[in-house]
Amino acid sequence: MLSALFHRSAASAADFTHLRQASVELRNVTKQYDAHTVLNGVSLSVEPGEVVTILGPSGSGKSTLIRLINQLESLSGGEIFIDDKPISQLRGAALRQLRSRIGFVFQQFNLYAHLTALSNIALALEYVHGWNKAEAERRAFELLEKVGLAEKANAYAAQLSGGQQQRVAIARALASSPQIILFDEPTSALDPEMIGEVLQVMKNLAHSGITMIVVTHEMHFAREIADRVVFIDGGDILEVAAPEDFFTRPQHPRTQRFLKKVLDPLHQESSL
């Protein structure tokens, strides 16, 4: 049961207290692909060190929203601020510097198949951030220890389970000590029995100082770990609330229907 995950202390709980903090603010952010509008002028503020989960049906704009934060997608309108500094016009070295402050964990792990777990983490430190090889590998091993995979340092992706690969991906995202980390449905590609080990690492990371924005379908994680829950549908943010309020007293009718579908799937209405 995933619920047990949030009520036990991990024997090897990670220490991420050295990480720094940053605020994120979206102001009237829009995103369009030709005639298709994905985000309709959304606004959201995330405080330094806060854990915010973003929920919503498929195609609602959740993933697009977080991809805009580190400029994996370009804005169509509005502005995003990191520590009160606008980012939409950043290019070249300035954009690379921004991305070094923001870790991103994807659905599909995106590990290099020809590299070991250690090298997957050390690569960017050495070739992007200019660390020497010994320092980069030392940092990579330290992070593998923190996600419980020190013994897999020399394993290749094909030798790792899906959950282990995603834990390596989280370690890689943390390598440059980012101030913000973004998760785009990090458990959606995992077998059910592998989900808990990834959520445990995320739980250890939460409230350690780093700002976390998590797109997820894991309702228990959102309820137990988040400071706030954001519900988005049709490109609009319809509700933002503390987890207890969101799950027990949702205000927007669309949120109520969504939660009924997700939390009580055997007694759902005929349509959303």
Secondary structure as GFF3:
##gff-version 3
##sequence-region A 1 272
A	DSSP	alpha_helix	2	5	.	.	.	ID=ss1
A	DSSP	beta_strand	24	33	.	.	.	ID=ss2
A	DSSP	beta_strand	36	46	.	.	.	ID=ss3
A	DSSP	beta_strand	51	55	.	.	.	ID=ss4
A	DSSP	alpha_helix	62	69	.	.	.	ID=ss5
A	DSSP	beta_strand	77	82	.	.	.	ID=ss6
A	DSSP	beta_strand	85	86	.	.	.	ID=ss7
A	DSSP	alpha_helix	92	100	.	.	.	ID=ss8
A	DSSP	beta_strand	102	105	.	.	.	ID=ss9
A	DSSP	alpha_helix	117	127	.	.	.	ID=ss10
A	DSSP	alpha_helix	133	146	.	.	.	ID=ss11
A	DSSP	three_ten_helix	150	152	.	.	.	ID=ss12
A	DSSP	three_ten_helix	157	159	.	.	.	ID=ss13
A	DSSP	alpha_helix	162	174	.	.	.	ID=ss14
A	DSSP	beta_strand	180	184	.	.	.	ID=ss15
A	DSSP	alpha_helix	192	205	.	.	.	ID=ss16
A	DSSP	beta_strand	211	215	.	.	.	ID=ss17
A	DSSP	alpha_helix	219	225	.	.	.	ID=ss18
A	DSSP	beta_strand	228	233	.	.	.	ID=ss19
A	DSSP	beta_strand	236	241	.	.	.	ID=ss20
A	DSSP	alpha_helix	243	248	.	.	.	ID=ss21
A	DSSP	alpha_helix	253	263	.	.	.	ID=ss22
A	DSSP	three_ten_helix	265	267	.	.	.	ID=ss23
###
